[in-house]
Amino acid sequence: MSDAVLVLNAGSSSIKFAVYDAMAEARICDGFVEEIGDAPRFRARDAKGVVLADKPLPADTTHEGALAALLDWLKTGCAEHRMVAAGHRVVHGGARYTEPVLIDDDVLATLRKLIPLAPLHQPHPLAAIAALAKLNPGLPQVACFDTAFHHTQDRIATTFALPHALTDEGVRRYGFHGLSYEYIASVLPRVLGPDTAEGRVLVAHLGNGASLCAMRRRRSVATTMGFTVLDGLMMGSRCGAIDPGVILHLLQEKGMPADAVNELLYKKSGLLGVSGISDDMRVLLASSDPRAQEAVELFVYRILREMGSLVAALGGLDALIFTAGIGEHAAEIRRRVCAGAAWLGIDLDEKANAKNGACISESRVSAWVVPTDEEIVIARHTRSVLNASFPAPRLGEPLKVRAR
């Protein structure tokens, strides 16, 4: 029986999972429980995409029940592998957690205090951590943070023009999507070549949540998200950058309660709010409705505006990387972005772009499509934390995972 690491990404109505061989970093299987709270369904597949399980769960299945169903399935679906740890994607680590950490009661309590900074994301992995601890109390769990990658930014890049007292309390730019950016940074030498990889690279993580990250020497220099996941680009249902005066107007002139403003900014704005149709880019691109077209145009415009800012922070540009759902699959969005960024020296290869090719440019400043893999980053961090925390097993215990 070989050691394996369970990777979990818990959302409001779903739990995505993947299982990795802890030594070889090979993915064994993956899947999800979706539509929790409505019509929950469990699905798993092996590393080649062959479906191993596909079944409905009881309608009243909770997140804890979904985890229980997953653990039960792993006993047979991954019978030859022993789960030695679970790694979780946690959106916000605040100022305290700049690298992955073994979870205990103190860590969990600290992370709960950060829920107001990412109310759509932070509660769900914390609930999954608590549920898994109840279901399997002996299993070590590791938190891997989307904010950690951006702690390489200097103080000026992370500071708001506010009194120092607020900065000292942690009101600063944190940045998110760090696990995705960390993966992209790890493969840049192979994709771009060693010299360009260490240069001025702009990565566009474009999905339902979207942001840009400027990298130099494969480290974060600046990013579009800030104190919370609201800032920067227009997103599926989030507004992105907004004049703070608009918030004051909603509160003071419109008399909206704070909870209603929160709901508006996080769940009723962005592509959904502008189009009034959908937060799904595929739906909007296929629609002839003028509001859908306006939403798409605004999405691209905001990307181009923010690109200009980050290229200025880098002092130029050597390569542009598209990743995540929209970035990897929406050729039309990439076409529009590259056309708007032609002034930077990007010359799009239309045929390669239409085929979602790896390199989609014919210019010195290159453009690329690079699929992200946040799960393998979590698996690697989980193994490292486990080895550091449990360097040698006690007599009679099964061996823990070792470094490669």
Disulfide bonds with the S-S distance in Angstrom:
none
